[in-house]
Amino acid sequence: MIICRHDGNIGHQTAISVTPRLSFNDDDDAKLKLEEGYIKTKTGIVEYTAGREAMSYGQGKTGKLVLDHTMKPLTAVQVHLEDDVPVGGFFRFLGKQNYHVFYGQLEGDREDRVKSGHTDYDHAGLLGLRADFTPSKAFTFGLMRVSMLGGDGNGLSKSDWRHWATGHNDDAGEDRWNDIAGGDFRVRLPGVQFYGEVYGEDAGGLQPTERGYRFGTYLPQLTKDGSWDMTLEYASTNPFWYVHQKYQNGWTYSDDIIGDAMGNNARKYYAGVNHYLPGENQIGAYFMRTEFDRSTLSHPSVYEAALTGRVKLQDHFFIDGSLGLAKIEHADYTQRKDKDVFATATARWQY
């Protein structure tokens, strides 16, 4: 697979980005498709984006609990502030603030793909609201709510919108949306950073329940010259994460999980190092263990190790790549073991 990203400006207020992807199957047949393509413009301090773009919010190195770019890029409209602005008045202790709102529609065959006797709704919306705050250089945090809502035959009435706005959790038969909400943070101390994500599905007494967690430590200077860094990370979800009583394809878009690809009732452990070389080049290595669907007796576990790298071939042109080995225990929920060699390459051209 080869991905090339092209960025450029049209005048002073508008920018475009196009990312085609060339992939090959086992028969060496080539397929070219538009991975991303969007246009950005602004009015004053407000920036607008329309088109297909991968979106990712949170602090995770190996994934994001709510919305991650591992899913197919979503066609959406987005609005956010171009730069952080100071918080005034009583809440000025929050430092600087920024806000992001987006809305897109999910695929139109969700009902066809759901299992017999289950429910889902075509063209369901995905609405995201996020607020970021920077009280100090040492501490930042964000609050976010993302809702899968509506869809063909599941429209929201005025009272439904009022319940959604106030966080009222309707009975299963009347539910018109599926929420994930919570927050993430990063603490920056001399020589070390701590970060985390704490989010919940559903609500009880206006409080998110069925929580998922991610916590990590980033060491930006393993050596005095800053040429080495390290990241350690742990993440977990519970059995009810990414599932819903009415949107029974789950928290997915075109069969890809919208959040962390490990899915529900899973655990993930990660350790990675990077070495930064002259000329914006770098090499690295990582190890990751993921335990999937832990409620089953023979739940799959994947052990993954890889070398990574980045090479700057010329001004504004980079190649990122990885080469690794993955070992699977209890493949297909059986006693079978499997292993696979994988490689990736991404070309980035910015102008």
C-alpha positions in Angstrom: 0.0 0.0 0.0 1.3 3.5 -0.9 -0.3 6.7 0.4 0.8 10.1 -0.9 -0.5 13.3 0.7 -0.6 16.6 -1.2 -1.3 19.9 0.7 -1.6 23.3 -0.8 -3.1 26.8 -0.5 -5.6 28.7 -2.6 -5.1 32.3 -1.8 -4.6 33.5 1.8 -7.8 32.0 3.4 -8.3 28.6 1.8 -6.3 25.3 1.8 -6.8 22.0 0.2 -5.5 18.5 0.9 -5.7 15.4 -1.3 -4.5 11.9 -0.2 -4.8 9.1 -2.8 -4.1 5.5 -1.8 -2.6 2.9 -4.1 -3.1 -0.7 -2.8 -2.4 -4.2 -4.2 -4.2 -7.4 -3.5 -2.7 -11.0 -3.4 -3.0 -11.1 -7.2 -1.0 -7.9 -7.6 -4.0 -6.1 -8.9 -3.7 -2.3 -8.3 -6.5 -0.2 -6.9 -6.4 3.6 -6.6 -8.9 5.5 -4.4 -9.2 8.8 -2.6 -8.3 8.2 1.0 -8.9 11.8 2.1 -9.9 15.0 0.3 -11.0 18.2 2.0 -11.0 22.0 1.8 -10.5 24.5 4.7 -11.3 28.1 5.0 -11.9 30.6 7.8 -13.7 33.7 8.8 -12.0 35.7 11.5 -10.8 33.2 14.1 -13.3 30.5 13.1 -12.0 27.8 10.7 -14.3 25.6 8.6 -13.5 22.2 7.0 -15.6 20.2 4.6 -14.8 16.9 3.0 -13.4 13.5 3.9 -10.7 13.6 6.6 -9.4 11.2 9.3 -10.2 12.6 12.7 -8.6 11.6 16.0 -9.0 13.1 19.4 -7.4 12.1 22.7 -4.0 11.3 24.1 -3.3 7.7 23.2 -0.2 6.6 21.3 -1.8 3.2 20.2 -5.4 4.5 19.7 -8.1 6.7 21.0 -11.1 5.5 22.9 -13.8 7.6 21.2 -12.7 8.6 17.7 -9.6 7.4 16.0 -8.1 7.6 12.5 -7.9 3.8 12.2 -11.5 3.9 10.8 -12.3 4.9 7.3 -12.0 8.7 7.0 -15.5 10.3 7.5 -17.0 12.8 5.2 -18.1 15.6 7.5 -18.3 19.4 8.1 -16.2 20.7 11.0 -16.0 24.1 12.8 -13.3 25.1 15.3 -11.3 28.0 16.5 -8.1 28.7 14.5 -6.1 29.3 17.6 -6.6 29.0 21.3 -8.1 32.0 23.0 -8.0 33.1 26.6 -10.8 32.3 29.0 -12.2 35.4 30.6 -14.2 36.2 33.7 -14.6 33.8 36.7 -13.3 30.9 34.7 -10.0 32.5 33.6 -8.1 30.0 35.7 -8.8 27.6 32.8 -6.2 29.5 30.8 -6.8 29.1 27.1 -9.7 27.4 25.3 -10.7 25.9 22.0 -13.8 24.3 20.7 -14.5 21.8 17.9 -17.9 20.7 16.5 -18.3 18.2 13.6 -21.1 16.3 11.9 -21.1 13.5 9.4 -23.3 10.7 8.2 -22.5 7.0 8.6 -23.0 4.4 5.8 -26.3 3.7 4.1 -26.3 -0.1 4.5 -26.1 -0.5 8.2 -29.6 -2.1 8.4 -28.7 -4.6 5.7 -25.5 -5.7 7.5 -27.1 -6.2 10.9 -27.8 -9.8 12.1 -31.2 -11.2 11.6 -33.6 -10.1 14.3 -31.4 -7.1 15.3 -31.7 -3.4 14.6 -29.7 -0.6 13.1 -30.4 2.5 11.0 -29.0 3.7 7.7 -27.4 7.1 7.4 -27.1 7.6 11.2 -25.4 10.8 12.1 -22.2 11.2 14.0 -22.1 14.5 16.0 -19.1 15.5 18.0 -18.6 18.3 20.5 -15.2 19.0 22.1 -13.7 21.6 24.4 -9.9 21.9 25.1 -8.4 23.9 27.9 -4.8 24.8 28.8 -4.6 26.1 32.4 -0.8 26.1 32.2 2.1 24.8 30.1 2.2 21.8 32.5 -1.4 20.8 32.2 -3.9 20.4 29.4 -7.3 18.6 29.3 -10.2 18.1 27.0 -13.9 17.2 27.4 -15.7 15.5 24.6 -19.1 14.0 23.7 -19.7 12.1 20.5 -23.2 10.9 19.6 -24.3 8.3 17.1 -27.9 9.4 16.5 -30.9 9.3 14.3 -30.9 7.5 11.0 -33.6 6.5 8.6 -36.7 5.7 10.6 -35.1 6.8 13.8 -35.4 10.6 13.6 -35.3 12.8 16.7 -38.3 14.8 17.8 -38.1 18.2 19.7 -38.4 16.3 23.0 -35.7 13.9 21.9 -33.3 16.8 21.2 -34.2 18.3 24.6 -33.4 15.0 26.3 -30.1 14.7 24.3 -29.1 18.2 25.2 -29.7 17.6 28.9 -28.1 14.2 29.0 -31.4 12.4 29.8 -31.0 8.6 29.1 -34.2 7.3 27.5 -35.5 3.7 28.0 -34.1 1.2 25.5 -37.3 1.3 23.4 -37.3 5.1 23.0 -33.5 5.6 22.7 -32.5 7.6 19.6 -28.8 8.0 20.2 -25.7 6.3 21.5 -23.2 8.5 23.4 -19.6 8.2 24.5 -18.5 11.1 26.7 -15.7 12.0 29.1 -12.3 13.6 29.1 -8.6 13.2 28.5 -5.5 15.0 30.0 -1.8 15.4 29.8 0.6 16.5 32.6 4.0 17.8 31.6 6.8 17.7 34.2 10.5 18.0 33.8 11.7 14.9 32.0 8.4 13.1 32.0 4.8 13.4 30.9 1.7 11.6 32.1 -1.5 11.3 30.1 -4.8 9.5 30.1 -8.3 9.1 28.8 -11.4 8.3 30.9 -14.7 7.9 28.9 -18.0 6.3 29.4 -20.9 5.0 27.4 -24.6 5.5 28.4 -25.5 7.7 31.4 -26.7 7.2 35.0 -27.6 10.4 36.9 -25.9 12.4 34.1 -22.7 10.5 34.8 -21.1 8.4 32.1 -21.1 4.6 32.9 -19.5 1.6 31.4 -16.1 3.3 31.3 -13.0 2.8 29.3 -9.5 3.9 30.3 -6.1 4.7 28.9 -3.1 5.8 30.9 0.4 6.4 29.6 3.9 7.8 30.4 6.1 9.6 27.9 9.8 10.1 28.6 10.9 12.8 26.0 14.6 12.6 27.0 16.0 9.2 27.7 19.4 10.8 26.9 20.6 14.3 27.7 20.7 15.3 24.1 17.0 14.4 23.6 17.8 12.0 20.7 15.9 9.1 22.4 12.4 9.0 23.8 10.1 6.3 25.2 6.3 5.7 25.6 4.6 3.2 27.9 0.9 2.8 27.7 -2.0 0.7 29.1 -5.6 0.7 27.9 -8.8 -1.2 28.8 -12.5 -1.4 27.9 -15.3 -3.3 29.5 -17.9 -5.8 28.0 -20.4 -3.1 27.2 -18.0 -0.8 25.4 -18.9 0.1 21.8 -22.2 -1.9 21.9 -25.8 -0.5 21.9 -29.3 -2.0 22.2 -30.5 -0.2 19.0 -27.4 0.5 16.9 -26.4 -3.2 17.0 -23.6 -2.9 14.4 -21.9 -1.2 17.3 -19.6 1.9 17.4 -18.5 1.2 13.8 -18.3 2.9 10.4 -18.0 0.6 7.3 -17.2 -2.3 9.7 -14.3 -0.4 11.2 -14.5 0.5 14.9 -14.8 4.3 15.2 -12.6 4.3 18.4 -9.8 2.0 19.5 -9.6 -1.0 17.2 -9.1 -3.4 20.2 -12.9 -3.3 20.7 -14.8 -4.1 23.8 -13.7 -6.0 26.9 -10.1 -5.7 25.8 -6.7 -4.8 27.3 -3.6 -3.4 25.6 0.0 -3.0 26.7 2.6 -1.0 24.7 6.2 0.0 25.0 8.1 1.9 22.3 11.3 3.9 21.8 12.4 6.3 19.1 15.8 7.6 18.1 16.0 11.0 16.3 18.7 11.4 13.7 20.1 14.5 11.8 18.0 15.7 8.9 14.6 14.9 10.4 15.2 11.2 10.0 14.3 8.7 12.8 14.3 5.0 13.7 12.4 3.2 16.4 11.0 0.0 17.8 8.0 -1.1 19.8 6.3 -4.1 21.4 2.5 -4.4 21.9 0.3 -7.0 23.4 -3.5 -6.9 22.9 -6.0 -9.2 24.6 -9.3 -9.2 22.7 -12.8 -10.1 23.8 -11.7 -11.3 27.3 -15.1 -12.6 28.2 -14.5 -15.7 26.1 -12.6 -18.7 27.4 -10.2 -18.8 24.4 -9.9 -15.1 23.7 -7.4 -14.0 21.0 -4.2 -12.4 22.1 -1.9 -10.7 19.7 1.9 -10.1 20.3 3.3 -7.5 17.9 6.9 -6.2 17.6 8.2 -4.0 14.8 11.0 -1.6 13.7 9.8 1.8 12.5 11.5 4.6 10.6 11.2 7.9 8.8 13.5 9.2 6.0 13.5 12.7 4.5 14.3 12.2 0.9 14.2 15.9 0.0 12.6 19.1 1.2 8.9 18.5 2.1 9.1 14.8 1.1 9.1 12.0 3.7 8.8 8.2 3.7 7.5 6.6 6.9 7.6 2.8 7.2 7.5 -0.2 9.5 8.5 -3.9 9.4 7.3 -6.3 12.0 6.1 -9.7 13.2 2.8 -10.5 14.8 2.0 -13.7 16.7 -1.6 -14.7 17.5 -2.7 -17.0 20.3 -6.2 -18.5 20.1 -6.7 -17.4 16.5 -10.4 -17.5 15.6 -11.2 -18.3 19.2 -9.6 -21.8 18.9 -6.4 -23.3 20.2 -4.8 -22.4 16.8 -1.7 -20.2 16.8 -0.7 -18.0 13.9 1.9 -15.5 12.9 2.4 -12.9 10.2 5.0 -10.6 8.9 3.8 -7.1 8.0 5.3 -4.0 6.4 3.9 -0.5 5.7 5.1 2.5 3.8 3.6 6.0 3.6 4.9 8.8 1.4 4.2 12.4 2.5 4.7 15.4 0.2 3.9 18.8 1.6 4.0 22.1 -0.3 
